[in-house]
Amino acid sequence: MTSNELIVTARTWAHGWELILDDENATQVRSLAHAEQQVRDYLDTIDPDADHAEVRIRLVPELGQAAEQLD
């Protein structure tokens, strides 16, 4: 699952943000300020033999209904 850049979709939910890495991998965080570290911790959990320190994590907020209002 490691590459140079990982695009993570951030979706709001009742207790903060769901961080969606792909169709099978997701984690949660209360604040987006901690999202990058949470994603790294998650990657370390599912692939402990890889070094995830250099993976660039790009958060893309899911706008949902707000995006519809922009149209």
C-alpha positions in Angstrom: 0.0 0.0 0.0 3.0 2.3 0.2 3.9 4.8 -2.6 5.4 8.3 -2.6 2.0 9.9 -2.3 -1.2 8.7 -0.7 -4.4 10.6 -1.4 -6.8 10.3 1.5 -10.5 11.3 1.4 -11.6 13.0 4.6 -15.3 12.7 5.3 -17.0 14.2 8.3 -18.9 11.9 10.8 -20.4 12.3 14.2 -17.1 12.1 16.1 -14.7 13.8 13.7 -13.4 12.7 10.4 -13.2 9.3 8.6 -10.0 9.0 6.6 -10.5 6.8 3.6 -7.4 5.4 2.1 -9.0 3.1 -0.5 -12.0 0.8 -0.8 -10.8 -1.5 2.0 -8.8 0.8 4.3 -10.0 3.6 6.5 -9.4 5.1 9.9 -10.8 7.9 12.0 -9.6 11.0 13.8 -11.3 13.8 15.8 -9.4 16.7 14.2 -7.8 17.1 10.8 -4.8 18.6 12.6 -4.0 15.0 13.6 -5.0 13.3 10.3 -1.6 12.9 8.8 -0.2 11.2 11.9 -3.3 9.0 12.2 -2.8 7.8 8.6 0.9 7.0 9.3 -0.1 5.1 12.4 -2.7 3.2 10.5 -0.2 2.3 7.7 2.3 1.2 10.4 -0.4 -1.1 11.8 -1.3 -2.8 8.5 2.3 -2.9 7.2 4.7 -2.8 10.1 7.7 -3.8 8.0 7.6 -0.7 5.8 8.8 2.8 6.6 5.9 5.3 6.1 7.8 8.4 7.3 8.5 9.6 3.8 5.0 9.0 2.3 3.4 12.3 1.3 -0.2 12.3 2.5 -2.6 14.5 0.7 -6.0 15.0 2.4 -8.9 15.7 0.2 -12.0 16.8 2.1 -15.3 15.4 0.8 -17.6 18.4 0.5 -20.9 16.4 0.1 -23.8 18.8 0.2 -21.6 21.8 0.2 -20.3 20.9 -3.2 -23.9 20.6 -4.5 -24.6 24.1 -3.3 -21.6 25.5 -5.2 -23.1 24.3 -8.5 
